[in-house]
Amino acid sequence: MLIVVALGGNALLRRGEPMTAGNQRANIKRAASVLVELIGEGHSVVVTHGNGPQVGLLALQAAASPGDGTFPLDVLGAESAGMIGYVIEQELGNLLKHRLFATLLTQVKVNPNDPAFGHPTKPIGPVYDEATARRLAAERGWQIAPDGDKWRRVVPSPKPLVILEASVISFLVERGVIVICTGGGGVPVITRDDGSLCGVEAVIDKDLASSLLARELKADMLLMLTDVDAVYVDYGTAAARALRRVSPKELSGRTFPAGSMGPKVSAAIEFIEATGKSAAIGKLEDAVEIVRGECGTWFEASALFPRNLGLPARHR
């Protein structure tokens, strides 16, 4: 199968870990070994990845520079995609010396009138306690929102419409190249009145962009890997239940957090409704078992499988 594998930012940098180059590389090495297992099962993969922690750190570093060190988020997104993609490509290459790899900066067209620009939801950067987050928001003009039991800066996350390099990615995949692309959801761009492109101040959700990429590549599966073993209803409560196999109809009326699981569920539904194929969400270490259907949350177009919305936690 051709699988678009979306590595979550929290799969590449564990919650609570300092954002150091060493920690990032150690986690990417762990992710690379999982990807190699998938490839060893006979699958072709296209790798996408998040950048929320990294792009937020770059923004903080730029703001702390002497003089006018501020860079727009589209430029910082491209910088973080290159940084993370480089390490992913290198660690995969260390394990698969006979394969060809390409890390591709990816521009993704968005609507300049997307309502997301007026309602930021995408968390970036480090986590803070509430008091610190509110102080920084007041000092720097940030929008902030809860992220678990902590708080983070949030920025606009417009819907991805077109992946401009999709034909290049397809060309490489057809020739057996393992492509790392759409980093951080891709670099958000809009079309000016004269037809030229320019970047915008936003961070596209990686899972929604990965879903779009999977559709454009006619992939067989969309696999979203994070640090949570499944999608849960009533997450964080005593009544939490892991979802095992679901169809879009069975999720009708349910809501999931906009800054975390919500986009993943939306991405899965978009992919299967457009293609009739399957999508899955689960923990990085469980990737092979998820693809085999043994754990994680599977989204399928029909409900021909046994209805099972409420596994007691958990399949780990």
Salt bridges, closest charged atoms under 4 A:
GLU41 OE2 - ARG292 NH2 2.81
GLU91 OE2 - ARG25 NH1 2.63
GLU130 OE2 - ARG134 NE 2.95
GLU139 OE2 - ARG135 NH1 3.25
ASP147 OD2 - ARG152 NH1 3.05
GLU174 OE1 - ARG175 NH1 3.69
ASP205 OD1 - LYS122 NZ 3.61
ASP207 OD1 - LYS206 NZ 2.82
ASP207 OD2 - LYS264 NZ 3.07
ASP227 OD2 - ARG15 NE 2.71
ASP229 OD2 - ARG314 NE 3.60
ASP229 OD1 - ARG316 NE 3.23
GLU250 OE2 - ARG307 NH1 2.75
GLU270 OE2 - LYS159 NZ 2.59
GLU270 OE1 - ARG215 NH1 3.50
GLU285 OE2 - ARG30 NH1 2.49
GLU300 OE2 - ARG245 NH1 3.17
